[in-house]
Amino acid sequence: MAYAIRPFRKHDAAALADLTLAAIRSLGAERYSDEQVAAWASRHGTADRFVVRAATGDAIFVASDADDRPVAYALVGMRGKEVGHVDMLYCHPDHARKGLADELLAQVEHHCRAHKVTRLFTEASELARGPFERAGYTVTHRRDFAIPHEGREVAIHNYAMEKPLT
């Protein structure tokens, strides 16, 4: 299947929200417990967040299929302390493991270099760690934290990672 990487469009927002939840619930279950997946998913799913982030200057790159439907995306902060923060990298389960994360991270890096960003950083899940490492990011430390969910604190972890662009 042929894919294209393009900038976010407002009408992509609902599809990005849906594919985020599909990725967390399906792919997330490969490395995290059911309780962790439920807590993680509870923090996502609203389409408005994408429109707001794009409108305030952050960059969102969308991988779309031959019918121009979003199947994966990356979001990088481009303002304030968030400059260079790869905040989201998600792929719909039906399109996972086809190199889209690698292509999206390459696009993020190209964009950031063009905007004189000197450092990329992220908090990668167990699933995203591999693509980030392939793109040249290094783990600085494991982050253990809790997500409030259904009246409890659900322990989960990810990895702080970074890549200098100098």
N, C-alpha and C positions, 0 to 999 in steps of 0.2 A: 504494500500500500504506500502511496506517495503522501508525504506530509509537507506542509509549508510552515515556516516560522514567520509570524507577523505581529505587529503591535496589537494590543488590546483595543477592542471596540466596545462601546457601552452595551450593546446588545449581547455581548459575550458573558455578562455578569452572572446570569442565572445558570448557564452551562458550567461556568467555572465553579460556582458554589456546589452544584450537583456532582461534578467530577471529583471535587475535593472530598466530599463525604463518601463517595464510592471508593476512592483510593484508600481512605482511612479505614473504612469498614472491611474492605476486601484484602488489600495488600497489608494493611496494618496488622491484621490478624495473624500474619505469618511470623511476626516478631514480638507482638505484644499480647497480653492477656485480654479476654473479653471485657473485663472491667476497665482496663487501660484504654482500649479502643473506644468504649462508650464515653469515657471522660474526655478523651482527645476530640472525638467527633462533636461533643457538646459545645466545643469552643469554635466551631466552624459552621458553615451552611448558609450564611446570609449573603445575598448577592450585592447588597448595597456597599459592603466593604470594598469591593473592587472598583466601583464607580468613584467612591470617595478617594481611594488611594491614587487612582489615575488622575483625578481632578486636582489633587494637591501636589502633583509632580512626580510621583513614583512611577517607575517603568514596569509594565507588565508585558511579557512576551508570550504569545499563544502559539502552540503547535496545533494546526488544524488539519483535518482529513481532506480528501479530494472534494468533498461537498462543503468545505469551509466550516465544518463543525469543530469547535474546540475539543481537543482530546488530552491536552497537557498544557501546563503553563509554569512560568517562573515570574516572581515579583521581586523587584529590587528597590530598596529605598534610595531616594535621590535628594533628600533634604535633611538638614540638621544633623543630629547624631546618627541618623539612620542611613546616611550616605554609604552605599556599598553593602548594606545589610540585605542579603538574599533571604527574605522573610518567608517565601513560599516556593516550593517546587513540588508539583503534584502531577500525576499522570493517571488517566482513567485506566482501570484494570484491564480493559480490553485492548489497550494500546501500550501496556507496560512492557519493559524489556526489549524495546525496539530501537534504543538509542536516542529517544526523544529528550531524556534528561540531559544527556551529554550535549546535544545540539542546543538546548535551551541555555545551559550554563555557558556554552561558548558565545551565544548571543548576548547574554548578560555581561560577560567579560568584555566583549567588543564594545558594547554600549558604554560601559563604565570607563574603559580606557579612553574612548572618544570624549568623555566628559571629565577627564583628568582625575578620576577617582584613583587613589593610590592603594586601597586595601579593600578586599571583599571579605565578608564574614557571615556566618550563619550558625544556626542551631539545628543540626541535622538529626533526623530520626535514624533508627537502626536501618531503615530501608533506604534513606537518602544518603547515608554515609558513603556507600560505594561510588555512586556517581560523583559526589563532591571530591572524593579521593582521586578518582580518575581524572578530574579536572584540575588537579594540583593543589587542592586544599589540604591542610594538615590539621589534625585534631590537637586542640590546645588542652582540653580537659572534658571529662564526662560530666554532664549536668544532671544531678538527681534532684527532683523537685516533686511537688504534689499538685494535682489539679482538683479543685473543689468540684464534687459531683454527687448529686443526690444525697446531700447531707454528710458526706464523708470526704476525706482527703485521699485521693488515689495516687499512689506513688508511681512515678514514671521517670524515664530518663531520655536524654538525647546527647549530642556531642557538639560542643563549641568548636568551630573550625574556622580557619582563615586562610587567605591567600593574598600575599603582597602583589601589587601590580607595578612595582617600580623596576 
